[in-house]
Amino acid sequence: EGFWGILKQERYYGRRFTSKRELVQMIETYIHYYNTRRVQRKLGVLTPMESTNLVSPHKKRPAANGCWPGKLYIFSLSSCCLLY
């Protein structure tokens, strides 16, 4: 799954945004939804956050900034969100 393609298909196409702030808010809200509520088959029907919480103790740990090595993140003005 390509994150931006999914976002456009699920939240962008067919809508009109009246301001840049409205568009940014939609993207930030979708990133939170994508990471915490949207299950993915490639992750064993888990959300990205559920998937990272199941990492066993002998596997890699997050860095001091909370980011996992080898994972893709989206950084917004208000948060850091794990994509996968």
All heavy atoms as an XYZ file, in Angstrom:
702
protein
N       0.835     -1.180      0.000
C       0.000      0.000      0.000
C       0.881      1.246      0.000
O       1.807      1.350      0.780
C      -0.875      0.026      1.244
C      -1.853     -1.112      1.332
C      -2.672     -1.075      2.616
O      -2.278     -0.382      3.549
O      -3.701     -1.734      2.646
N       0.575      2.154     -0.844
C       1.263      3.432     -0.835
C       0.455      4.418     -0.002
O      -0.700      4.711     -0.313
N       1.048      4.926      1.064
C       0.324      5.778      2.002
C      -0.380      6.948      1.316
O      -1.567      7.181      1.528
C       1.268      6.304      3.090
C       0.616      7.330      3.965
C      -0.260      6.934      4.957
C       0.838      8.680      3.771
C      -0.890      7.877      5.764
C       0.221      9.632      4.567
C      -0.642      9.223      5.559
N       0.350      7.696      0.491
C      -0.251      8.880     -0.113
C      -1.363      8.523     -1.081
O      -2.361      9.232     -1.181
C       0.817      9.753     -0.776
C       1.733     10.323      0.267
C       3.029      9.967      0.489
C       1.425     11.320      1.250
N       3.534     10.680      1.551
C       2.575     11.519      2.035
C       0.282     12.050      1.541
C       2.611     12.430      3.089
C       0.325     12.959      2.595
C       1.476     13.130      3.351
N      -1.229      7.420     -1.801
C      -2.301      6.969     -2.687
C      -3.552      6.606     -1.916
O      -4.675      6.923     -2.322
N      -3.365      5.948     -0.779
C      -4.502      5.564      0.064
C      -5.168      6.816      0.642
O      -6.393      6.936      0.636
C      -4.038      4.628      1.193
C      -3.567      3.306      0.598
C      -5.156      4.391      2.202
C      -2.837      2.432      1.574
N      -4.361      7.750      1.120
C      -4.917      8.983      1.673
C      -5.752      9.708      0.619
O      -6.872     10.130      0.900
C      -3.797      9.900      2.164
C      -4.260     11.244      2.720
C      -3.489     11.591      3.973
C      -4.124     12.347      1.704
N      -5.214      9.841     -0.591
C      -5.956     10.540     -1.642
C      -7.254      9.811     -1.974
O      -8.301     10.435     -2.129
C      -5.087     10.689     -2.890
C      -3.983     11.722     -2.711
C      -3.249     11.995     -3.996
C      -2.238     10.923     -4.268
N      -1.365     11.223     -5.422
N      -7.190      8.487     -2.066
C      -8.380      7.714     -2.411
C      -9.434      7.780     -1.314
O     -10.622      7.936     -1.596
C      -7.985      6.259     -2.663
C      -9.125      5.396     -3.109
C      -8.666      3.964     -3.387
O      -7.616      3.533     -2.899
N      -9.426      3.242     -4.151
N      -9.023      7.681     -0.063
C      -9.973      7.628      1.047
C     -10.439      8.993      1.552
O     -11.521      9.100      2.108
C      -9.371      6.835      2.213
C      -9.191      5.368      1.890
C      -8.691      4.556      3.082
O      -8.537      5.116      4.185
O      -8.452      3.357      2.889
N      -9.616     10.041      1.397
C      -9.967     11.317      2.015
C      -9.873     12.549      1.111
O     -10.395     13.596      1.460
C      -9.069     11.590      3.236
C      -9.228     10.595      4.359
C     -10.552     10.765      5.074
N     -10.590     10.087      6.338
C     -10.917      8.823      6.511
N     -11.224      8.076      5.490
N     -10.942      8.291      7.715
N      -9.188     12.465     -0.029
C      -8.944     13.671     -0.827
C      -9.842     13.774     -2.055
O     -10.492     14.800     -2.258
C      -7.471     13.714     -1.237
C      -7.103     14.925     -2.041
C      -6.927     16.156     -1.430
C      -6.941     14.841     -3.417
C      -6.601     17.280     -2.166
C      -6.597     15.956     -4.164
C      -6.431     17.173     -3.534
O      -6.108     18.274     -4.272
N      -9.879     12.726     -2.878
C     -10.653     12.784     -4.119
C     -12.127     13.042     -3.827
O     -12.710     12.460     -2.930
C     -10.506     11.499     -4.927
C      -9.111     11.259     -5.452
C      -8.534     10.000     -5.387
C      -8.366     12.285     -6.018
C      -7.260      9.774     -5.871
C      -7.095     12.067     -6.497
C      -6.546     10.807     -6.426
O      -5.279     10.595     -6.907
N     -12.714     13.951     -4.589
C     -14.128     14.263     -4.439
C     -14.435     15.323     -3.395
O     -15.592     15.657     -3.169
N     -13.410     15.843     -2.741
C     -13.615     16.885     -1.725
C     -12.993     18.181     -2.187
O     -12.043     18.184     -2.952
C     -12.949     16.484     -0.410
C     -13.693     15.390      0.321
C     -13.144     15.186      1.706
N     -13.281     16.408      2.501
C     -12.724     16.566      3.697
N     -11.995     15.615      4.221
N     -12.888     17.675      4.363
N     -13.512     19.274     -1.691
C     -12.926     20.593     -1.925
C     -12.506     21.165     -0.584
O     -13.275     21.138      0.376
C     -13.930     21.530     -2.578
C     -14.182     21.202     -4.011
C     -15.119     22.224     -4.613
N     -15.389     21.834     -5.977
C     -15.041     22.549     -7.030
N     -14.435     23.695     -6.869
N     -15.316     22.122     -8.235
N     -11.300     21.662     -0.539
C     -10.786     22.262      0.683
C     -10.777     23.774      0.507
O     -10.310     24.288     -0.509
C      -9.391     21.723      0.994
C      -9.401     20.245      1.262
C      -9.203     19.330      0.237
C      -9.648     19.763      2.534
C      -9.239     17.976      0.469
C      -9.691     18.406      2.786
C      -9.493     17.506      1.753
N     -11.297     24.475      1.484
C     -11.430     25.929      1.369
C     -10.186     26.672      1.829
O     -10.068     27.863      1.603
C     -12.647     26.417      2.164
O     -12.499     26.006      3.530
C     -13.929     25.825      1.592
N      -9.254     25.964      2.493
C      -8.031     26.609      2.960
C      -6.921     25.577      3.094
O      -7.173     24.372      3.183
C      -8.248     27.285      4.316
O      -8.460     26.306      5.314
N      -5.704     26.067      3.113
C      -4.547     25.196      3.333
C      -4.648     24.552      4.711
O      -4.345     23.371      4.870
C      -3.263     26.004      3.212
C      -2.017     25.185      3.415
C      -0.767     26.039      3.284
C       0.469     25.229      3.599
N       1.678     26.058      3.502
N      -5.083     25.316      5.701
C      -5.201     24.783      7.071
C      -6.184     23.609      7.119
O      -5.942     22.629      7.818
C      -5.652     25.898      8.026
C      -5.765     25.452      9.448
C      -4.383     25.127     10.031
N      -4.525     24.170     11.107
C      -3.703     23.156     11.349
N      -2.644     22.970     10.612
N      -3.922     22.340     12.337
N      -7.288     23.702      6.390
C      -8.261     22.611      6.353
C      -7.630     21.345      5.758
O      -7.835     20.241      6.262
C      -9.480     23.026      5.538
C     -10.593     21.997      5.530
C     -11.776     22.410      4.673
O     -11.784     23.519      4.113
O     -12.701     21.580      4.563
N      -6.841     21.503      4.696
C      -6.159     20.373      4.073
C      -5.134     19.767      5.018
O      -5.083     18.547      5.194
C      -5.488     20.813      2.771
C      -4.646     19.751      2.057
C      -5.504     18.564      1.641
C      -3.944     20.374      0.852
N      -4.333     20.605      5.672
C      -3.329     20.118      6.622
C      -4.003     19.381      7.774
O      -3.552     18.316      8.193
C      -2.454     21.284      7.137
C      -1.592     20.854      8.313
C      -1.589     21.834      6.013
N      -5.111     19.912      8.275
C      -5.841     19.261      9.373
C      -6.352     17.892      8.940
O      -6.273     16.924      9.690
C      -7.002     20.139      9.836
C      -7.800     19.531     10.978
C      -6.974     19.374     12.235
O      -6.220     20.266     12.603
N      -7.090     18.245     12.888
N      -6.876     17.782      7.718
C      -7.348     16.497      7.214
C      -6.199     15.498      7.150
O      -6.346     14.344      7.559
C      -7.978     16.666      5.824
C      -8.502     15.371      5.204
S      -7.288     14.303      4.370
C      -6.798     15.288      2.975
N      -5.036     15.940      6.672
C      -3.884     15.039      6.562
C      -3.425     14.592      7.938
O      -3.183     13.400      8.166
C      -2.734     15.714      5.782
C      -3.149     15.907      4.318
C      -1.454     14.898      5.876
C      -2.199     16.766      3.509
N      -3.321     15.504      8.894
C      -2.904     15.139     10.249
C      -3.893     14.177     10.904
O      -3.492     13.202     11.550
C      -2.735     16.391     11.106
C      -1.541     17.207     10.717
C      -1.381     18.493     11.505
O      -2.355     18.951     12.152
O      -0.277     19.041     11.453
N      -5.174     14.428     10.723
C      -6.203     13.536     11.271
C      -6.108     12.160     10.632
O      -6.209     11.133     11.316
C      -7.603     14.138     11.051
O      -7.662     15.404     11.698
C      -8.697     13.232     11.595
N      -5.883     12.120      9.319
C      -5.777     10.831      8.630
C      -4.528     10.066      9.062
O      -4.583      8.848      9.234
C      -5.775     11.009      7.108
C      -5.832      9.675      6.414
C      -7.030      8.975      6.327
C      -4.693      9.093      5.896
C      -7.083      7.731      5.725
C      -4.740      7.851      5.290
C      -5.936      7.168      5.210
O      -5.985      5.931      4.626
N      -3.417     10.755      9.261
C      -2.198     10.086      9.724
C      -2.454      9.408     11.066
O      -2.069      8.252     11.281
C      -1.020     11.073      9.804
C      -0.566     11.454      8.398
C       0.147     10.490     10.602
C       0.441     12.593      8.360
N      -3.124     10.111     11.967
C      -3.451      9.513     13.275
C      -4.350      8.287     13.090
O      -4.109      7.229     13.682
C      -4.123     10.547     14.177
C      -4.504      9.994     15.503
N      -3.583      9.741     16.491
C      -5.707      9.602     16.001
C      -4.201      9.213     17.530
N      -5.491      9.127     17.256
N      -5.386      8.412     12.269
C      -6.278      7.283     11.983
C      -5.498      6.116     11.371
O      -5.651      4.974     11.782
C      -7.391      7.742     11.030
C      -8.106      6.612     10.320
C      -9.051      5.838     10.985
C      -7.835      6.318      8.990
C      -9.692      4.798     10.339
C      -8.472      5.285      8.334
C      -9.402      4.523      9.013
O     -10.031      3.489      8.372
N      -4.659      6.395     10.391
C      -3.896      5.363      9.690
C      -3.014      4.584     10.663
O      -2.903      3.364     10.580
C      -3.034      6.022      8.611
C      -2.293      5.063      7.712
C      -2.857      4.637      6.518
C      -1.025      4.607      8.034
C      -2.182      3.773      5.678
C      -0.341      3.745      7.195
C      -0.927      3.333      6.024
O      -0.253      2.461      5.193
N      -2.396      5.275     11.598
C      -1.477      4.627     12.528
C      -2.166      3.904     13.672
O      -1.624      2.923     14.190
C      -0.514      5.654     13.114
C       0.502      6.101     12.111
O       0.998      5.304     11.331
N       0.809      7.378     12.104
N      -3.329      4.366     14.083
C      -3.944      3.819     15.296
C      -5.218      3.018     15.079
O      -5.597      2.244     15.958
C      -4.268      4.948     16.294
O      -5.200      5.845     15.697
C      -3.008      5.692     16.705
N      -5.894      3.165     13.932
C      -7.183      2.502     13.763
C      -7.299      1.669     12.492
O      -8.099      0.762     12.426
C      -8.301      3.557     13.765
C      -8.204      4.434     15.004
C      -9.447      4.780     15.713
N     -10.497      3.833     15.650
C     -11.765      4.140     15.446
N     -12.124      5.386     15.280
N     -12.692      3.217     15.413
N      -6.542      1.993     11.440
C      -6.689      1.323     10.144
C      -5.819      0.070     10.118
O      -4.600      0.130     10.118
C      -6.265      2.263      9.014
C      -6.571      1.709      7.645
C      -6.158      2.716      6.578
N      -6.575      2.304      5.265
C      -5.934      1.399      4.524
N      -4.846      0.823      4.978
N      -6.389      1.080      3.332
N      -6.465     -1.095     10.106
C      -5.720     -2.352     10.085
C      -5.165     -2.618      8.685
O      -5.726     -2.172      7.687
C      -6.584     -3.548     10.557
C      -7.001     -3.364     11.996
C      -7.775     -3.768      9.661
N      -4.042     -3.342      8.650
C      -3.387     -3.667      7.393
C      -3.082     -5.153      7.334
O      -2.549     -5.728      8.287
C      -2.099     -2.857      7.254
C      -2.354     -1.375      7.224
C      -1.068     -0.588      7.099
O      -0.098     -1.045      6.525
N      -1.081      0.613      7.628
N      -3.425     -5.758      6.216
C      -3.180     -7.191      6.050
C      -1.701     -7.537      6.150
O      -1.337     -8.543      6.742
C      -3.734     -7.679      4.710
C      -5.212     -7.966      4.784
C      -5.712     -8.508      3.486
N      -6.381     -7.369      2.840
C      -6.475     -7.186      1.554
N      -5.975     -8.041      0.723
N      -7.092     -6.142      1.079
N      -0.835     -6.702      5.565
C       0.593     -7.014      5.577
C       1.186     -6.985      6.989
O       2.282     -7.481      7.208
C       1.363     -6.078      4.653
C       1.467     -4.661      5.140
C       2.267     -3.813      4.184
C       2.355     -2.392      4.714
N       3.086     -1.534      3.832
N       0.463     -6.411      7.935
C       0.900     -6.388      9.331
C       0.149     -7.415     10.171
O       0.131     -7.329     11.391
C       0.707     -4.983      9.922
C       1.496     -3.861      9.266
C       1.140     -2.515      9.903
C       2.988     -4.117      9.369
N      -0.472     -8.392      9.509
C      -1.217     -9.417     10.234
C      -2.538     -8.912     10.766
O      -2.951     -9.291     11.853
N      -3.205     -8.065     10.019
C      -4.484     -7.442     10.376
C      -4.360     -6.678     11.701
O      -5.190     -6.775     12.590
C      -5.637     -8.469     10.413
C      -6.987     -7.772     10.460
C      -5.592     -9.392      9.210
N      -3.285     -5.916     11.793
C      -3.045     -5.025     12.928
C      -2.862     -3.611     12.403
O      -2.602     -3.413     11.223
C      -1.768     -5.439     13.675
C      -1.732     -6.810     14.306
C      -0.326     -7.125     14.803
C      -2.726     -6.907     15.443
N      -2.969     -2.650     13.289
C      -2.620     -1.276     12.922
C      -1.098     -1.148     13.025
O      -0.442     -1.959     13.688
C      -3.275     -0.262     13.877
O      -2.679     -0.395     15.166
C      -4.776     -0.445     13.949
N      -0.501     -0.121     12.413
C       0.939      0.058     12.561
C       1.378      0.179     14.020
O       2.412     -0.368     14.405
C       1.217      1.348     11.784
C       0.179      1.354     10.719
C      -1.047      0.809     11.405
N       0.617      0.880     14.841
C       0.977      1.009     16.255
C       0.890     -0.327     16.988
O       1.749     -0.641     17.800
C       0.093      2.053     16.946
C       0.383      3.443     16.487
S       2.109      3.886     16.712
C       1.932      5.539     17.238
N      -0.152     -1.113     16.717
C      -0.253     -2.433     17.332
C       0.916     -3.304     16.916
O       1.480     -4.038     17.728
C      -1.564     -3.106     16.931
C      -2.790     -2.494     17.536
C      -4.073     -3.048     16.942
O      -4.076     -3.503     15.783
O      -5.086     -3.019     17.669
N       1.288     -3.217     15.666
C       2.395     -4.008     15.143
C       3.704     -3.675     15.852
O       4.458     -4.574     16.219
C       2.533     -3.777     13.639
O       3.657     -4.437     13.132
N       3.990     -2.389     16.062
C       5.237     -2.016     16.723
C       5.219     -2.344     18.204
O       6.270     -2.588     18.789
C       5.556     -0.520     16.550
O       4.503      0.255     17.089
C       5.778     -0.168     15.098
N       4.057     -2.402     18.820
C       3.973     -2.750     20.239
C       4.181     -4.234     20.491
O       4.383     -4.645     21.616
C       2.627     -2.313     20.826
C       2.537     -0.815     20.968
O       3.541     -0.141     21.091
N       1.334     -0.287     20.939
N       4.137     -5.056     19.441
C       4.317     -6.500     19.589
C       5.757     -6.947     19.391
O       6.043     -8.129     19.405
C       3.427     -7.242     18.581
C       1.923     -7.086     18.790
C       1.170     -7.806     17.686
C       1.509     -7.620     20.153
N       6.674     -6.015     19.226
C       8.082     -6.348     19.011
C       8.614     -7.041     20.256
O       8.448     -6.562     21.371
C       8.904     -5.081     18.702
C      10.377     -5.403     18.609
C       8.412     -4.449     17.418
N       9.265     -8.181     20.066
C       9.790     -8.929     21.211
C      11.038     -8.247     21.779
O      11.699     -7.481     21.086
C      10.103    -10.363     20.792
O      11.139    -10.369     19.841
N      11.396     -8.544     23.028
C      12.505     -7.863     23.692
C      13.851     -8.010     22.986
O      14.689     -7.150     23.102
C      12.562     -8.512     25.079
C      11.254     -9.155     25.265
C      10.718     -9.468     23.898
N      14.081     -9.105     22.253
C      15.382     -9.313     21.610
C      15.503     -8.599     20.267
O      16.560     -8.586     19.673
C      15.660    -10.806     21.440
C      14.722    -11.491     20.495
N      13.485    -11.926     20.885
C      14.852    -11.805     19.188
C      12.881    -12.491     19.842
N      13.684    -12.426     18.805
N      14.433     -7.969     19.813
C      14.485     -7.222     18.563
C      14.860     -5.771     18.833
O      14.990     -5.354     19.968
C      13.140     -7.306     17.828
C      12.846     -8.701     17.328
C      11.687     -8.701     16.392
C      11.465    -10.122     15.869
N      10.338    -10.177     14.975
N      15.017     -4.993     17.769
C      15.420     -3.594     17.884
C      14.451     -2.807     18.761
O      13.263     -3.071     18.785
C      15.478     -2.949     16.501
C      16.568     -3.474     15.641
C      16.550     -2.771     14.303
C      17.622     -3.323     13.395
N      17.601     -2.703     12.084
N      14.995     -1.847     19.450
C      14.220     -0.937     20.305
C      14.169      0.440     19.640
O      15.035      0.768     18.837
C      14.907     -0.800     21.675
C      14.922     -2.076     22.463
C      13.644     -2.179     23.181
N      13.632     -3.354     24.043
C      12.573     -3.737     24.662
N      11.460     -3.075     24.529
N      12.593     -4.790     25.422
N      13.171      1.264     20.006
C      13.138      2.614     19.441
C      14.332      3.436     19.925
O      14.861      3.201     21.004
C      11.824      3.191     19.955
C      11.469      2.383     21.133
C      12.074      1.021     20.917
N      14.719      4.405     19.117
C      15.794      5.320     19.482
C      15.312      6.247     20.596
O      14.140      6.238     20.962
C      16.223      6.121     18.255
N      16.204      7.061     21.106
C      15.862      7.985     22.199
C      14.724      8.926     21.810
O      13.942      9.331     22.664
C      17.095      8.786     22.608
N      14.599      9.244     20.525
C      13.523     10.127     20.089
C      12.201      9.394     19.886
O      11.219      9.982     19.469
C      13.918     10.870     18.810
C      14.097      9.934     17.631
O      13.923      8.723     17.747
N      14.462     10.491     16.497
N      12.172      8.094     20.166
C      10.950      7.311     20.049
C      10.724      6.702     18.679
O       9.764      5.974     18.476
N      11.612      6.959     17.734
C      11.461      6.420     16.380
C      12.132      5.051     16.275
O      13.194      4.825     16.824
C      12.074      7.375     15.359
S      11.234      8.967     15.269
N      11.488      4.155     15.552
C      12.016      2.818     15.343
C      12.955      2.802     14.144
O      12.624      3.372     13.107
C      10.874      1.835     15.080
C      10.076      1.566     16.302
C       9.033      2.303     16.762
C      10.254      0.517     17.229
N       8.547      1.774     17.924
C       9.278      0.664     18.231
C      11.144     -0.543     17.321
C       9.178     -0.200     19.303
C      11.031     -1.414     18.389
C      10.059     -1.239     19.365
N      14.096      2.139     14.257
C      15.001      2.034     13.121
C      14.331      1.288     11.972
O      13.616      0.316     12.183
C      16.177      1.205     13.662
C      16.039      1.243     15.145
C      14.592      1.472     15.447
N      14.523      1.751     10.753
C      13.989      1.070      9.583
C      12.516      1.297      9.325
O      11.935      0.662      8.462
N      11.865      2.172     10.063
C      10.444      2.457      9.868
C      10.286      3.803      9.180
O      11.139      4.674      9.270
C       9.690      2.494     11.207
C       9.726      1.185     11.966
C       8.895      0.139     11.277
C       8.879     -1.141     12.092
N       8.061     -2.162     11.487
N       9.184      3.979      8.485
C       8.902      5.225      7.780
C       7.969      6.079      8.619
O       6.933      5.614      9.071
C       8.256      4.919      6.425
C       7.871      6.117      5.573
C       9.103      6.933      5.216
C       7.179      5.647      4.315
N       8.349      7.331      8.841
C       7.569      8.251      9.656
C       7.120      9.453      8.845
O       7.787      9.863      7.910
C       8.389      8.764     10.848
C       8.666      7.716     11.884
C       9.713      6.830     11.742
C       7.857      7.604     12.996
C       9.969      5.855     12.687
C       8.099      6.638     13.955
C       9.155      5.769     13.795
O       9.388      4.812     14.733
N       5.995     10.015      9.242
C       5.526     11.294      8.724
C       5.590     12.262      9.893
O       5.055     11.987     10.967
C       4.065     11.205      8.212
C       3.988     10.373      6.953
C       3.495     12.594      7.973
C       4.571     11.033      5.735
N       6.251     13.379      9.708
C       6.356     14.375     10.762
C       5.451     15.544     10.422
O       5.558     16.121      9.352
C       7.801     14.851     10.906
C       8.718     13.774     11.396
C       9.373     12.938     10.510
C       8.895     13.583     12.750
C      10.209     11.935     10.962
C       9.736     12.576     13.208
C      10.394     11.756     12.315
N       4.545     15.851     11.318
C       3.670     17.006     11.133
C       4.099     18.079     12.123
O       5.005     17.867     12.925
C       2.211     16.613     11.359
O       1.996     16.342     12.728
N       3.439     19.212     12.085
C       3.784     20.283     13.010
C       3.540     19.900     14.458
O       4.196     20.384     15.350
C       2.978     21.540     12.664
C       3.257     22.122     11.284
C       2.319     23.301     11.029
C       4.701     22.579     11.174
N       2.579     18.996     14.678
C       2.213     18.686     16.067
C       2.647     17.305     16.535
O       2.576     17.024     17.716
C       0.690     18.804     16.220
O       0.050     17.899     15.355
N       3.105     16.436     15.632
C       3.430     15.092     16.080
C       4.312     14.350     15.086
O       4.512     14.783     13.967
C       2.152     14.292     16.319
O       1.459     14.158     15.086
N       4.797     13.228     15.531
C       5.569     12.291     14.698
C       4.704     11.039     14.575
O       4.341     10.453     15.583
C       6.889     11.969     15.371
S       7.749     10.530     14.704
N       4.367     10.631     13.383
C       3.474      9.500     13.219
C       4.145      8.408     12.394
O       4.700      8.673     11.334
C       2.190      9.931     12.502
S       1.271     11.151     13.430
N       4.093      7.197     12.886
C       4.661      6.046     12.200
C       3.758      5.636     11.059
O       2.552      5.473     11.232
C       4.794      4.886     13.176
C       5.259      3.552     12.621
C       6.697      3.665     12.131
C       5.141      2.486     13.684
N       4.326      5.476      9.872
C       3.552      4.971      8.749
C       3.571      3.462      8.729
O       2.565      2.802      8.650
C       4.107      5.495      7.422
C       3.759      6.932      7.080
C       4.355      7.312      5.745
C       2.276      7.129      7.065
N       4.727      2.866      8.742
C       4.862      1.402      8.817
C       6.267      1.037      9.130
O       7.152      1.808      9.094
C       4.374      0.708      7.545
C       5.094      1.091      6.293
C       6.231      0.407      5.902
C       4.637      2.118      5.495
C       6.889      0.761      4.751
C       5.286      2.455      4.341
C       6.421      1.775      3.970
O       7.066      2.104      2.826
